């Protein structure tokens, strides 16, 4: 038997079960954004700013495209939180586990496929929809230049270069961000193996209780809020700080992905990245052992 066939079946199952949240809802949002933009242009709802000072059209597009990718990333994080809070235990409710346990597929393979789908397949779908939203906005800006001449059309070649550069940076940012937060999503998924959907609140309650207990036991003997809280606060932050983003966005020239990626890479604690990924792998393995030994 082809060793990749079980993986393909598992990925297809995850896609079919969660395509509403990761494909159809984002596509619906994109359609609404597109219709809103067309409506604003066709009904003349863009104010006449001819006498005002406007950034040139390419910069408008770049800032808007970056904002769109950030909003899609926020949606993705929200959807993935609920995905991992349910996916590791969903087959216990619909008896699908009985089918997979009858197949030559281990619990580790099943949970690994769910994790890969959550960290790769679904983010890729949302990211591609985000890129499509950038293309739509590019067309809207060019069309809007006829309604508001002060904006001016985007030169096609410069627009394509800018689209490519921001897409490249967005792809790297999405990928590194998912790797950075992989231990959190693995933590939620591991808890869901035992507690089901109660893992959603417990993902925050358990570390919160640990921080409270530490503060009571070691009152004023550590950093403000305690070592647990200080570590989790640092671990929660990812990417460029406010100053870094300000420098990146205030550059009047074309957006350069290589400079932005270099700034992003310099801001990452790569040691913590490795520790987090190791933690995620251990959690998934423990969850698979729990399923194998305790869940028939």
Secondary structure, 3 states (H helix, E strand, C coil): CCCCHHHHHHHHHHHHHHHHHHHHHHHHHHHHHHHHHHHHHHCCCCCCCCCCCCCCHHHHHHHHHHHHHHHHHHHHHHHHHHHHHHHHHHHHHCCHHHHHHCCCCCHHHHHHHHHHHHHHHHHHHHHHHHHHHHHHHHHHHHHHHHHCCCCCCCCHHHHHHHHHHHHHHHHHHHHHHHHHHHHHHHHHHHHHHHHHHHHHHHHHHHHHHHHHHHHHHCCCCCCCCHHHHHHHHHHHCCCCCHHHHHHHHHCCCCCCHHHHHHHHHHHCCHHHHHHHHHHHHHHHHHHHHHHHHHCC
